[in-house]
Amino acid sequence: MLGIMRKYKQSVIIKVVFGIIVLSFIGTIFLVWGEGGTSVGGASYAAKVNGEKISLEAFQNSYYRLRNIYDQIYGRSLTPEMEKQLGIKKTALDNLIETALVRKEAKRMGIKVSKDEIAAAVAAVPSFQKNGAFDFQLYQQILRSSRMTPTQFEDAQKEELLVKKAREQVKNQVKVTDEEALQAFKKQNDTVELQFISFAPADVAGEVKLTDQDLNAYIQAHPEQFKTPEQVSLQYALVDPGKVAAGVTVTDEEAQAYYQKNIDRYQGKGGILPFAEVKDRARADAQRAKGATKAYELAADATNKNLKSGDIAAAAKSLGIAVSETPLFSASTPPAQLAGETELLKRAFTFKQGELGGPIETPKGIYIVKVKERKPAAVPPLAQIRTQVEKLAREEKARDLAKKKAEDALALLAKGGAPVQETGLFSYSDKNPVVPKIGPSPDLMEAAFDLTSAAPVAKTTFKVADRWYAVRLKNRVAASTADFQKQKDQLTRSLLPKKQQEAMDKWLKDLKAKAKIEINQALLAD
């Protein structure tokens, strides 16, 4: 979250959101140590930190606050998939755990917060200001509406300042040494030349040998690539509502009742047309509707009478219609005779083999169906899919072999083995990290300028596009350090934030490692 806030620190949205969440954030401090009145996953707490509980209410407050911030940033409500991808629940709980650990550590460090510091922090809250100045009446009014007393709020501010001061103390201990600044200067001004050996799958494809054991192992490792979809074949009988409608009669009363029920269908330029003007049309519509209803009832009756036996032929015979059949088909490849029959096709895969089902109403009519055969999804035997398996397995083996050869080449370079290509001299760039004759690779760019004559070989191989590279430093041309003193302060300032963040991350990691933390995993479940 902090990374996003830094990225959007000038955003009006974030400033507004921060103004909104000031009070809700403070309220969390009191909920953190509460028992809570609910239970999730059999536990009445979100987490325990060294035996002290973080309440469910605290977690919910933190979670909803964080989610609202993301909603504001994205300009819309997050989908469950986006929430999962962003890890909002975990981040919300991690924030609470870190705050609890830092607060306890701050007290161990002997950090104090004075009354003047608390007063200044309260007065600085924009929500409590009118015309740019702290307004005591507004302060009391907002706290009352939030069901908090000034003492509670100020105690909360004290805890927040305690955490903030502890973090600042850790950051303030971080210094960028002259040597680190000099190394950064050299990185930005030196040029390097690499020697490299590379391998792509295409280079080694001819060396790949595959046995049936290899192919079967590949199938077992990737069954979803070869599994055939579930298939069914149907027997079905179609009742035509139009033919049924031809045999029914509609009285004047039924026609008028249909007209009244569906009066919005009978509009002219001047509004609703009177029944007398649309009598024949209403009668025809009523007849079709009555026929459709009767067709459905007849199909249902025939189905129910033959449900136990599953005899679709008998059901069709009682209706005077024929039974048709389909070949085996999957959900994605329906037979031409049932093209467009979405509801029927969807229902077909819910029936068991031999089961009689229906009625199923579609635009074409009323269906009675029976699953004649059901073929479950399965991986075919190797003999049937050998060509496909060989192609994919060969590609995977070639990738693995190319990577292995690059790793062997790296060991060879370390022993002084001869490389096959050279990059030529190039400069460092984090904005456009393209290594000549190799391609764009931020990792390789960083590693290249960390290499020295004492340790010229990279510690690992690098994958760029479809090739793996083993690299060794050939030459490093050092730039003049005459301008270093002029740039040292600027370099120090640019390096400090990253080094401080690294120190903060390590400090928090160490605190977590020493702490006994128990998390209610049910809260993080999808």
Secondary structure by P-SEA (a helix, b strand, c coil): caaaaaaacccaaaaaaaaaaaaaaaaaaaaccccccccccccccccccccccccaaaaaaaaaaaaaaaaaaacccccaaaaaaaaaaaaaaaaaaaaaaaaaaaaaacccccaaaaaaaaaacccccccccccaaaaaaaaaaacccaaaaaaaaaaaaaaaaaaaaaaaaccccaaaaaaaaaaacbbbbbbbcccccccccccccccaaaaaaaaaaccccccccbbbbbccccccaaaaaaaccccaaaaaaaaaaccccccccccccccccaaaaaaaaaaaaaaaaaaaaaaaaaaaaacccccaaaaaaaacbbbbbbccccccccccccccaaaaaaaccccccccccccccccccbbbbbcccccccccccccccaaaaaaaaaaaaaaaaaaaaaaaaaaaaaacccccccccbbbbbccccccccccccaaaaaaaaacccccccccbbbbcccbbbbbbbcbbbbccccccccaaaaaaaaaaaaaaaaaaaaaaaaaaaacccccccccccc
